[in-house]
């Protein structure tokens, strides 16, 4: 294998490793504390839901 092939393989392995462990960490966090708000909170707006304020004027 030449140098470019070895480096390309390293890129693929590193990207795969990072993607796998990022997925596992995010899945664990989603099960533990949740990563999304409810659809109702999303429609209402998080500024209003969390802080009882509006972030923007009604534009």
PyMOL Python script that loads the backbone (N, CA, C, O; Angstrom):
from pymol import cmd

cmd.read_pdbstr("""\
ATOM      1  N   UNK A   1       0.855  -1.194   0.000  1.00  0.00           N
ATOM      2  CA  UNK A   1       0.000   0.000   0.000  1.00  0.00           C
ATOM      3  C   UNK A   1       0.890   1.242   0.000  1.00  0.00           C
ATOM      4  O   UNK A   1       1.916   1.307   0.677  1.00  0.00           O
ATOM      5  N   UNK A   2       0.462   2.198  -0.769  1.00  0.00           N
ATOM      6  CA  UNK A   2       1.226   3.439  -0.757  1.00  0.00           C
ATOM      7  C   UNK A   2       0.696   4.364   0.342  1.00  0.00           C
ATOM      8  O   UNK A   2      -0.320   4.078   0.975  1.00  0.00           O
ATOM      9  N   UNK A   3       1.382   5.445   0.549  1.00  0.00           N
ATOM     10  CA  UNK A   3       1.088   6.356   1.654  1.00  0.00           C
ATOM     11  C   UNK A   3      -0.337   6.910   1.589  1.00  0.00           C
ATOM     12  O   UNK A   3      -1.010   6.995   2.616  1.00  0.00           O
ATOM     13  N   UNK A   4      -0.798   7.282   0.407  1.00  0.00           N
ATOM     14  CA  UNK A   4      -2.139   7.867   0.271  1.00  0.00           C
ATOM     15  C   UNK A   4      -3.212   6.845   0.636  1.00  0.00           C
ATOM     16  O   UNK A   4      -4.208   7.199   1.267  1.00  0.00           O
ATOM     17  N   UNK A   5      -3.029   5.599   0.254  1.00  0.00           N
ATOM     18  CA  UNK A   5      -3.998   4.550   0.593  1.00  0.00           C
ATOM     19  C   UNK A   5      -4.061   4.328   2.097  1.00  0.00           C
ATOM     20  O   UNK A   5      -5.142   4.156   2.660  1.00  0.00           O
ATOM     21  N   UNK A   6      -2.912   4.332   2.739  1.00  0.00           N
ATOM     22  CA  UNK A   6      -2.866   4.161   4.192  1.00  0.00           C
ATOM     23  C   UNK A   6      -3.570   5.322   4.887  1.00  0.00           C
ATOM     24  O   UNK A   6      -4.322   5.113   5.839  1.00  0.00           O
ATOM     25  N   UNK A   7      -3.332   6.535   4.418  1.00  0.00           N
ATOM     26  CA  UNK A   7      -3.977   7.698   5.013  1.00  0.00           C
ATOM     27  C   UNK A   7      -5.480   7.690   4.762  1.00  0.00           C
ATOM     28  O   UNK A   7      -6.251   8.067   5.645  1.00  0.00           O
ATOM     29  N   UNK A   8      -5.910   7.267   3.580  1.00  0.00           N
ATOM     30  CA  UNK A   8      -7.340   7.179   3.282  1.00  0.00           C
ATOM     31  C   UNK A   8      -8.004   6.148   4.188  1.00  0.00           C
ATOM     32  O   UNK A   8      -9.105   6.376   4.691  1.00  0.00           O
ATOM     33  N   UNK A   9      -7.341   5.019   4.397  1.00  0.00           N
ATOM     34  CA  UNK A   9      -7.864   4.002   5.313  1.00  0.00           C
ATOM     35  C   UNK A   9      -7.962   4.562   6.729  1.00  0.00           C
ATOM     36  O   UNK A   9      -8.938   4.301   7.433  1.00  0.00           O
ATOM     37  N   UNK A  10      -6.972   5.317   7.144  1.00  0.00           N
ATOM     38  CA  UNK A  10      -7.000   5.952   8.465  1.00  0.00           C
ATOM     39  C   UNK A  10      -8.168   6.910   8.609  1.00  0.00           C
ATOM     40  O   UNK A  10      -8.794   6.974   9.666  1.00  0.00           O
ATOM     41  N   UNK A  11      -8.465   7.656   7.552  1.00  0.00           N
ATOM     42  CA  UNK A  11      -9.603   8.577   7.572  1.00  0.00           C
ATOM     43  C   UNK A  11     -10.906   7.811   7.721  1.00  0.00           C
ATOM     44  O   UNK A  11     -11.764   8.195   8.517  1.00  0.00           O
ATOM     45  N   UNK A  12     -11.063   6.736   6.967  1.00  0.00           N
ATOM     46  CA  UNK A  12     -12.289   5.932   7.028  1.00  0.00           C
ATOM     47  C   UNK A  12     -12.460   5.311   8.410  1.00  0.00           C
ATOM     48  O   UNK A  12     -13.554   5.340   8.975  1.00  0.00           O
ATOM     49  N   UNK A  13     -11.389   4.755   8.951  1.00  0.00           N
ATOM     50  CA  UNK A  13     -11.459   4.127  10.278  1.00  0.00           C
ATOM     51  C   UNK A  13     -11.785   5.167  11.344  1.00  0.00           C
ATOM     52  O   UNK A  13     -12.624   4.918  12.210  1.00  0.00           O
ATOM     53  N   UNK A  14     -11.141   6.318  11.295  1.00  0.00           N
ATOM     54  CA  UNK A  14     -11.387   7.369  12.280  1.00  0.00           C
ATOM     55  C   UNK A  14     -12.809   7.900  12.189  1.00  0.00           C
ATOM     56  O   UNK A  14     -13.456   8.108  13.215  1.00  0.00           O
ATOM     57  N   UNK A  15     -13.301   8.121  10.987  1.00  0.00           N
ATOM     58  CA  UNK A  15     -14.672   8.610  10.810  1.00  0.00           C
ATOM     59  C   UNK A  15     -15.684   7.578  11.297  1.00  0.00           C
ATOM     60  O   UNK A  15     -16.675   7.934  11.935  1.00  0.00           O
ATOM     61  N   UNK A  16     -15.443   6.314  11.005  1.00  0.00           N
ATOM     62  CA  UNK A  16     -16.351   5.253  11.455  1.00  0.00           C
ATOM     63  C   UNK A  16     -16.355   5.145  12.973  1.00  0.00           C
ATOM     64  O   UNK A  16     -17.418   5.034  13.584  1.00  0.00           O
ATOM     65  N   UNK A  17     -15.193   5.177  13.577  1.00  0.00           N
ATOM     66  CA  UNK A  17     -15.058   5.106  15.032  1.00  0.00           C
ATOM     67  C   UNK A  17     -15.801   6.278  15.682  1.00  0.00           C
ATOM     68  O   UNK A  17     -16.561   6.087  16.631  1.00  0.00           O
ATOM     69  N   UNK A  18     -15.580   7.469  15.172  1.00  0.00           N
ATOM     70  CA  UNK A  18     -16.221   8.661  15.731  1.00  0.00           C
ATOM     71  C   UNK A  18     -17.732   8.604  15.575  1.00  0.00           C
ATOM     72  O   UNK A  18     -18.463   8.952  16.502  1.00  0.00           O
ATOM     73  N   UNK A  19     -18.205   8.173  14.419  1.00  0.00           N
ATOM     74  CA  UNK A  19     -19.646   8.082  14.182  1.00  0.00           C
ATOM     75  C   UNK A  19     -20.285   7.063  15.111  1.00  0.00           C
ATOM     76  O   UNK A  19     -21.343   7.327  15.683  1.00  0.00           O
ATOM     77  N   UNK A  20     -19.663   5.911  15.268  1.00  0.00           N
ATOM     78  CA  UNK A  20     -20.213   4.860  16.124  1.00  0.00           C
ATOM     79  C   UNK A  20     -20.306   5.321  17.574  1.00  0.00           C
ATOM     80  O   UNK A  20     -21.359   5.186  18.196  1.00  0.00           O
ATOM     81  N   UNK A  21     -19.232   5.857  18.113  1.00  0.00           N
ATOM     82  CA  UNK A  21     -19.252   6.238  19.517  1.00  0.00           C
ATOM     83  C   UNK A  21     -20.087   7.487  19.769  1.00  0.00           C
ATOM     84  O   UNK A  21     -20.668   7.624  20.846  1.00  0.00           O
ATOM     85  N   UNK A  22     -20.162   8.397  18.811  1.00  0.00           N
ATOM     86  CA  UNK A  22     -21.072   9.538  18.949  1.00  0.00           C
ATOM     87  C   UNK A  22     -22.513   9.062  19.000  1.00  0.00           C
ATOM     88  O   UNK A  22     -23.302   9.545  19.811  1.00  0.00           O
ATOM     89  N   UNK A  23     -22.855   8.118  18.138  1.00  0.00           N
ATOM     90  CA  UNK A  23     -24.203   7.554  18.128  1.00  0.00           C
ATOM     91  C   UNK A  23     -24.519   6.883  19.462  1.00  0.00           C
ATOM     92  O   UNK A  23     -25.592   7.098  20.026  1.00  0.00           O
ATOM     93  N   UNK A  24     -23.594   6.076  19.966  1.00  0.00           N
ATOM     94  CA  UNK A  24     -23.827   5.378  21.231  1.00  0.00           C
ATOM     95  C   UNK A  24     -23.972   6.349  22.401  1.00  0.00           C
ATOM     96  O   UNK A  24     -24.836   6.160  23.258  1.00  0.00           O
ATOM     97  N   UNK A  25     -23.145   7.370  22.444  1.00  0.00           N
ATOM     98  CA  UNK A  25     -23.229   8.360  23.518  1.00  0.00           C
ATOM     99  C   UNK A  25     -24.546   9.117  23.440  1.00  0.00           C
ATOM    100  O   UNK A  25     -25.208   9.311  24.460  1.00  0.00           O
ATOM    101  N   UNK A  26     -24.937   9.549  22.240  1.00  0.00           N
ATOM    102  CA  UNK A  26     -26.191  10.291  22.098  1.00  0.00           C
ATOM    103  C   UNK A  26     -27.398   9.424  22.408  1.00  0.00           C
ATOM    104  O   UNK A  26     -28.358   9.908  23.008  1.00  0.00           O
ATOM    105  N   UNK A  27     -27.379   8.154  22.017  1.00  0.00           N
ATOM    106  CA  UNK A  27     -28.480   7.246  22.355  1.00  0.00           C
ATOM    107  C   UNK A  27     -28.582   7.066  23.866  1.00  0.00           C
ATOM    108  O   UNK A  27     -29.681   7.061  24.420  1.00  0.00           O
ATOM    109  N   UNK A  28     -27.443   6.919  24.531  1.00  0.00           N
ATOM    110  CA  UNK A  28     -27.439   6.794  25.987  1.00  0.00           C
ATOM    111  C   UNK A  28     -27.986   8.034  26.666  1.00  0.00           C
ATOM    112  O   UNK A  28     -28.778   7.935  27.603  1.00  0.00           O
ATOM    113  N   UNK A  29     -27.568   9.200  26.201  1.00  0.00           N
ATOM    114  CA  UNK A  29     -28.086  10.449  26.764  1.00  0.00           C
ATOM    115  C   UNK A  29     -29.576  10.605  26.507  1.00  0.00           C
ATOM    116  O   UNK A  29     -30.310  11.093  27.366  1.00  0.00           O
ATOM    117  N   UNK A  30     -30.025  10.194  25.328  1.00  0.00           N
ATOM    118  CA  UNK A  30     -31.447  10.289  25.001  1.00  0.00           C
ATOM    119  C   UNK A  30     -32.274   9.410  25.930  1.00  0.00           C
ATOM    120  O   UNK A  30     -33.352   9.815  26.366  1.00  0.00           O
ATOM    121  N   UNK A  31     -31.788   8.222  26.237  1.00  0.00           N
ATOM    122  CA  UNK A  31     -32.501   7.329  27.158  1.00  0.00           C
ATOM    123  C   UNK A  31     -32.458   7.858  28.593  1.00  0.00           C
ATOM    124  O   UNK A  31     -33.420   7.700  29.345  1.00  0.00           O
ATOM    125  N   UNK A  32     -31.345   8.483  28.966  1.00  0.00           N
ATOM    126  CA  UNK A  32     -31.136   8.909  30.338  1.00  0.00           C
ATOM    127  C   UNK A  32     -31.861  10.218  30.651  1.00  0.00           C
ATOM    128  O   UNK A  32     -32.656  10.273  31.590  1.00  0.00           O
ATOM    129  N   UNK A  33     -31.595  11.270  29.876  1.00  0.00           N
ATOM    130  CA  UNK A  33     -32.190  12.573  30.172  1.00  0.00           C
ATOM    131  C   UNK A  33     -33.060  13.110  29.048  1.00  0.00           C
ATOM    132  O   UNK A  33     -33.799  14.073  29.253  1.00  0.00           O
ATOM    133  N   UNK A  34     -32.990  12.520  27.888  1.00  0.00           N
ATOM    134  CA  UNK A  34     -33.768  13.008  26.747  1.00  0.00           C
ATOM    135  C   UNK A  34     -33.064  14.154  26.049  1.00  0.00           C
ATOM    136  O   UNK A  34     -32.467  15.019  26.690  1.00  0.00           O
ATOM    137  N   UNK A  35     -33.140  14.150  24.746  1.00  0.00           N
ATOM    138  CA  UNK A  35     -32.470  15.187  23.961  1.00  0.00           C
ATOM    139  C   UNK A  35     -33.448  16.092  23.222  1.00  0.00           C
ATOM    140  O   UNK A  35     -33.035  17.072  22.601  1.00  0.00           O
ATOM    141  N   UNK A  36     -34.728  15.777  23.283  1.00  0.00           N
ATOM    142  CA  UNK A  36     -35.711  16.555  22.530  1.00  0.00           C
ATOM    143  C   UNK A  36     -36.749  17.128  23.477  1.00  0.00           C
ATOM    144  O   UNK A  36     -36.989  16.593  24.560  1.00  0.00           O
ATOM    145  N   UNK A  37     -37.350  18.207  23.057  1.00  0.00           N
ATOM    146  CA  UNK A  37     -38.487  18.759  23.779  1.00  0.00           C
ATOM    147  C   UNK A  37     -39.754  18.136  23.211  1.00  0.00           C
ATOM    148  O   UNK A  37     -39.723  17.491  22.163  1.00  0.00           O
ATOM    149  N   UNK A  38     -40.860  18.331  23.905  1.00  0.00           N
ATOM    150  CA  UNK A  38     -42.116  17.795  23.397  1.00  0.00           C
ATOM    151  C   UNK A  38     -42.547  18.601  22.173  1.00  0.00           C
ATOM    152  O   UNK A  38     -42.144  19.755  22.026  1.00  0.00           O
ATOM    153  N   UNK A  39     -43.354  18.017  21.301  1.00  0.00           N
ATOM    154  CA  UNK A  39     -43.829  18.765  20.132  1.00  0.00           C
ATOM    155  C   UNK A  39     -44.584  20.039  20.520  1.00  0.00           C
ATOM    156  O   UNK A  39     -44.486  21.051  19.826  1.00  0.00           O
ATOM    157  N   UNK A  40     -45.331  19.999  21.616  1.00  0.00           N
ATOM    158  CA  UNK A  40     -46.063  21.183  22.067  1.00  0.00           C
ATOM    159  C   UNK A  40     -45.102  22.299  22.476  1.00  0.00           C
ATOM    160  O   UNK A  40     -45.320  23.461  22.134  1.00  0.00           O
ATOM    161  N   UNK A  41     -44.048  21.954  23.203  1.00  0.00           N
ATOM    162  CA  UNK A  41     -43.052  22.948  23.598  1.00  0.00           C
ATOM    163  C   UNK A  41     -42.330  23.513  22.380  1.00  0.00           C
ATOM    164  O   UNK A  41     -41.994  24.697  22.352  1.00  0.00           O
ATOM    165  N   UNK A  42     -42.094  22.687  21.393  1.00  0.00           N
ATOM    166  CA  UNK A  42     -41.413  23.135  20.182  1.00  0.00           C
ATOM    167  C   UNK A  42     -42.254  24.153  19.428  1.00  0.00           C
ATOM    168  O   UNK A  42     -41.734  25.155  18.938  1.00  0.00           O
ATOM    169  N   UNK A  43     -43.552  23.896  19.336  1.00  0.00           N
ATOM    170  CA  UNK A  43     -44.449  24.820  18.639  1.00  0.00           C
ATOM    171  C   UNK A  43     -44.592  26.113  19.430  1.00  0.00           C
ATOM    172  O   UNK A  43     -44.592  27.203  18.858  1.00  0.00           O
ATOM    173  N   UNK A  44     -44.713  25.987  20.738  1.00  0.00           N
ATOM    174  CA  UNK A  44     -44.907  27.158  21.593  1.00  0.00           C
ATOM    175  C   UNK A  44     -43.655  28.031  21.638  1.00  0.00           C
ATOM    176  O   UNK A  44     -43.751  29.254  21.742  1.00  0.00           O
ATOM    177  N   UNK A  45     -42.507  27.416  21.561  1.00  0.00           N
ATOM    178  CA  UNK A  45     -41.241  28.144  21.594  1.00  0.00           C
ATOM    179  C   UNK A  45     -40.575  27.991  22.947  1.00  0.00           C
ATOM    180  O   UNK A  45     -41.218  28.166  23.981  1.00  0.00           O
ATOM    181  N   UNK A  46     -39.288  27.666  22.948  1.00  0.00           N
ATOM    182  CA  UNK A  46     -38.600  27.398  24.208  1.00  0.00           C
ATOM    183  C   UNK A  46     -38.383  28.648  25.044  1.00  0.00           C
ATOM    184  O   UNK A  46     -38.316  28.556  26.269  1.00  0.00           O
ATOM    185  N   UNK A  47     -38.271  29.817  24.414  1.00  0.00           N
ATOM    186  CA  UNK A  47     -38.164  31.038  25.206  1.00  0.00           C
ATOM    187  C   UNK A  47     -39.402  31.204  26.082  1.00  0.00           C
ATOM    188  O   UNK A  47     -39.300  31.543  27.260  1.00  0.00           O
ATOM    189  N   UNK A  48     -40.552  30.964  25.500  1.00  0.00           N
ATOM    190  CA  UNK A  48     -41.805  31.100  26.239  1.00  0.00           C
ATOM    191  C   UNK A  48     -41.945  29.995  27.281  1.00  0.00           C
ATOM    192  O   UNK A  48     -42.344  30.267  28.413  1.00  0.00           O
ATOM    193  N   UNK A  49     -41.629  28.781  26.925  1.00  0.00           N
ATOM    194  CA  UNK A  49     -41.811  27.639  27.828  1.00  0.00           C
ATOM    195  C   UNK A  49     -40.844  27.699  29.008  1.00  0.00           C
ATOM    196  O   UNK A  49     -41.260  27.511  30.150  1.00  0.00           O
ATOM    197  N   UNK A  50     -39.572  27.956  28.754  1.00  0.00           N
ATOM    198  CA  UNK A  50     -38.561  27.893  29.806  1.00  0.00           C
ATOM    199  C   UNK A  50     -38.419  29.185  30.599  1.00  0.00           C
ATOM    200  O   UNK A  50     -38.147  29.150  31.799  1.00  0.00           O
ATOM    201  N   UNK A  51     -38.599  30.321  29.939  1.00  0.00           N
ATOM    202  CA  UNK A  51     -38.315  31.595  30.587  1.00  0.00           C
ATOM    203  C   UNK A  51     -39.527  32.510  30.700  1.00  0.00           C
ATOM    204  O   UNK A  51     -39.454  33.582  31.301  1.00  0.00           O
ATOM    205  N   UNK A  52     -40.632  32.081  30.123  1.00  0.00           N
ATOM    206  CA  UNK A  52     -41.858  32.885  30.086  1.00  0.00           C
ATOM    207  C   UNK A  52     -41.592  34.270  29.498  1.00  0.00           C
ATOM    208  O   UNK A  52     -42.099  35.280  29.985  1.00  0.00           O
ATOM    209  N   UNK A  53     -40.790  34.289  28.446  1.00  0.00           N
ATOM    210  CA  UNK A  53     -40.478  35.509  27.712  1.00  0.00           C
ATOM    211  C   UNK A  53     -40.542  35.202  26.227  1.00  0.00           C
ATOM    212  O   UNK A  53     -40.473  34.042  25.822  1.00  0.00           O
ATOM    213  N   UNK A  54     -40.675  36.234  25.423  1.00  0.00           N
ATOM    214  CA  UNK A  54     -40.604  36.039  23.982  1.00  0.00           C
ATOM    215  C   UNK A  54     -39.228  36.497  23.508  1.00  0.00           C
ATOM    216  O   UNK A  54     -38.748  37.559  23.903  1.00  0.00           O
ATOM    217  N   UNK A  55     -38.609  35.696  22.668  1.00  0.00           N
ATOM    218  CA  UNK A  55     -37.280  36.019  22.165  1.00  0.00           C
ATOM    219  C   UNK A  55     -37.324  37.031  21.031  1.00  0.00           C
ATOM    220  O   UNK A  55     -36.381  37.797  20.832  1.00  0.00           O
ATOM    221  N   UNK A  56     -38.426  37.029  20.293  1.00  0.00           N
ATOM    222  CA  UNK A  56     -38.576  37.913  19.146  1.00  0.00           C
ATOM    223  C   UNK A  56     -39.958  38.536  19.194  1.00  0.00           C
ATOM    224  O   UNK A  56     -40.893  37.971  19.762  1.00  0.00           O
ATOM    225  N   UNK A  57     -40.068  39.688  18.600  1.00  0.00           N
ATOM    226  CA  UNK A  57     -41.387  40.276  18.446  1.00  0.00           C
ATOM    227  C   UNK A  57     -42.174  39.442  17.457  1.00  0.00           C
ATOM    228  O   UNK A  57     -41.589  38.653  16.715  1.00  0.00           O
ATOM    229  N   UNK A  58     -43.470  39.596  17.430  1.00  0.00           N
ATOM    230  CA  UNK A  58     -44.300  38.818  16.507  1.00  0.00           C
ATOM    231  C   UNK A  58     -44.063  39.287  15.082  1.00  0.00           C
ATOM    232  O   UNK A  58     -44.848  40.066  14.540  1.00  0.00           O
ATOM    233  N   UNK A  59     -42.989  38.817  14.482  1.00  0.00           N
ATOM    234  CA  UNK A  59     -42.651  39.208  13.110  1.00  0.00           C
ATOM    235  C   UNK A  59     -43.164  38.189  12.146  1.00  0.00           C
ATOM    236  O   UNK A  59     -42.981  38.335  10.937  1.00  0.00           O
TER     237      UNK A  59
END
""", "prot")
cmd.dss("prot")
cmd.show_as("cartoon", "prot")
cmd.util.cbc("prot")
cmd.orient("prot")
